[in-house]
Amino acid sequence: LEALQSGCLVIGSTAGGIPEIIADGRTGLLFDCGCAESLSKRLKWALENSEECARIAQSGKEWVESELSDSKVLHSVIRAYEMTKERAMGQNPLQRSRWRSS
């Protein structure tokens, strides 16, 4: 994320959650996990296409700034807190009077 935010071209593997952050060809480049040939092709392409790489890097920077801004992250954290609180309140034994025997 820091590399994206700084405007660097990011090349990442298809492992784990990386593809959720890097949109191949739009905000960075992806290569097949564990495949040196795939990585080599991406690096070669990057070296041969500097203008396109600059555009992709700028797009990645803009994505981080818009999707991971302080206010958006704060809003997500507050919403997660509220949802957790609502669930906890719903599981409160005092709130489950319908389950009690008379």
LOGUMI-742874 format. One record per residue (C-alpha): residue number from 0; residue in three letters; z negated, y negated, x. Coordinates in Angstrom, 2 decimals, padded with zeros to 5 digits. Layout:
// LOGUMI-742874
(NUM; "ALA"; (Z; Y; X));
...
//
This chain:
// LOGUMI-742874
(0; "LEU"; (000.00; 000.00; 000.00));
(1; "GLU"; (-000.79; -002.38; 002.84));
(2; "ALA"; (002.65; -001.79; 004.37));
(3; "LEU"; (004.34; -002.43; 001.03));
(4; "GLN"; (002.27; -005.57; 000.53));
(5; "SER"; (003.19; -006.88; 003.97));
(6; "GLY"; (006.91; -006.54; 003.25));
(7; "CYS"; (007.63; -003.58; 005.54));
(8; "LEU"; (010.10; -000.90; 004.59));
(9; "VAL"; (008.00; 002.12; 003.64));
(10; "ILE"; (009.27; 005.65; 004.21));
(11; "GLY"; (007.03; 008.32; 002.73));
(12; "SER"; (007.15; 012.00; 001.93));
(13; "THR"; (007.38; 013.55; -001.51));
(14; "ALA"; (003.88; 015.00; -001.05));
(15; "GLY"; (000.98; 014.28; -003.37));
(16; "GLY"; (000.87; 010.96; -005.14));
(17; "ILE"; (003.22; 009.13; -002.77));
(18; "PRO"; (006.17; 009.27; -005.19));
(19; "GLU"; (003.97; 007.56; -007.78));
(20; "ILE"; (003.78; 004.56; -005.45));
(21; "ILE"; (007.20; 004.61; -003.81));
(22; "ALA"; (010.23; 004.49; -006.09));
(23; "ASP"; (012.96; 005.98; -003.89));
(24; "GLY"; (015.61; 003.41; -003.08));
(25; "ARG"; (013.82; 000.66; -005.02));
(26; "THR"; (010.42; 000.04; -003.40));
(27; "GLY"; (010.76; 002.35; -000.40));
(28; "LEU"; (012.37; 005.54; 000.77));
(29; "LEU"; (011.23; 009.12; 000.24));
(30; "PHE"; (011.96; 012.20; 002.31));
(31; "ASP"; (011.35; 015.84; 001.46));
(32; "CYS"; (007.85; 016.86; 002.50));
(33; "GLY"; (007.85; 019.07; 005.57));
(34; "CYS"; (011.57; 018.58; 006.24));
(35; "ALA"; (012.28; 016.90; 009.57));
(36; "GLU"; (015.98; 016.74; 008.76));
(37; "SER"; (015.30; 014.79; 005.56));
(38; "LEU"; (013.10; 012.34; 007.46));
(39; "SER"; (015.72; 012.03; 010.19));
(40; "LYS"; (018.40; 011.18; 007.63));
(41; "ARG"; (016.22; 008.51; 006.04));
(42; "LEU"; (015.42; 006.94; 009.42));
(43; "LYS"; (019.08; 006.95; 010.40));
(44; "TRP"; (020.04; 005.39; 007.07));
(45; "ALA"; (017.39; 002.69; 007.54));
(46; "LEU"; (018.68; 001.83; 011.00));
(47; "GLU"; (022.25; 001.55; 009.71));
(48; "ASN"; (021.45; -000.47; 006.57));
(49; "SER"; (019.19; -003.34; 007.58));
(50; "GLU"; (020.18; -005.66; 004.72));
(51; "GLU"; (019.52; -002.99; 002.09));
(52; "CYS"; (016.22; -002.14; 003.81));
(53; "ALA"; (015.18; -005.80; 003.63));
(54; "ARG"; (015.96; -005.83; -000.10));
(55; "ILE"; (013.98; -002.61; -000.68));
(56; "ALA"; (011.04; -003.93; 001.38));
(57; "GLN"; (011.00; -007.18; -000.62));
(58; "SER"; (011.10; -005.21; -003.86));
(59; "GLY"; (008.15; -003.10; -002.68));
(60; "LYS"; (006.19; -006.22; -001.85));
(61; "GLU"; (006.92; -007.72; -005.26));
(62; "TRP"; (005.89; -004.47; -006.97));
(63; "VAL"; (002.50; -004.45; -005.23));
(64; "GLU"; (001.93; -008.12; -006.02));
(65; "SER"; (002.75; -007.65; -009.72));
(66; "GLU"; (001.30; -004.20; -010.42));
(67; "LEU"; (-001.73; -004.26; -008.15));
(68; "SER"; (-002.81; -007.88; -008.44));
(69; "ASP"; (-006.55; -008.56; -008.46));
(70; "SER"; (-006.49; -009.45; -012.13));
(71; "LYS"; (-004.58; -006.29; -013.14));
(72; "VAL"; (-006.86; -004.04; -011.12));
(73; "LEU"; (-009.94; -005.79; -012.53));
(74; "HIS"; (-008.59; -005.38; -016.06));
(75; "SER"; (-008.00; -001.65; -015.43));
(76; "VAL"; (-011.52; -001.17; -014.07));
(77; "ILE"; (-013.07; -003.01; -017.02));
(78; "ARG"; (-011.02; -000.97; -019.49));
(79; "ALA"; (-012.04; 002.29; -017.78));
(80; "TYR"; (-015.68; 001.17; -017.98));
(81; "GLU"; (-015.34; 000.32; -021.66));
(82; "MET"; (-013.71; 003.67; -022.45));
(83; "THR"; (-016.43; 005.54; -020.56));
(84; "LYS"; (-019.11; 003.56; -022.37));
(85; "GLU"; (-017.48; 004.29; -025.76));
(86; "ARG"; (-017.35; 008.00; -025.00));
(87; "ALA"; (-020.96; 007.99; -023.86));
(88; "MET"; (-022.05; 006.22; -027.02));
(89; "GLY"; (-020.17; 008.78; -029.11));
(90; "GLN"; (-022.05; 011.59; -027.37));
(91; "ASN"; (-025.45; 010.02; -027.87));
(92; "PRO"; (-027.61; 012.46; -029.88));
(93; "LEU"; (-028.78; 009.58; -032.07));
(94; "GLN"; (-025.17; 008.92; -033.02));
(95; "ARG"; (-024.54; 012.57; -034.02));
(96; "SER"; (-026.69; 012.72; -037.13));
(97; "ARG"; (-024.10; 014.90; -038.90));
(98; "TRP"; (-024.92; 017.70; -036.46));
(99; "ARG"; (-028.62; 017.68; -037.20));
(100; "SER"; (-030.01; 020.17; -039.63));
(101; "SER"; (-031.87; 018.78; -042.64));
//
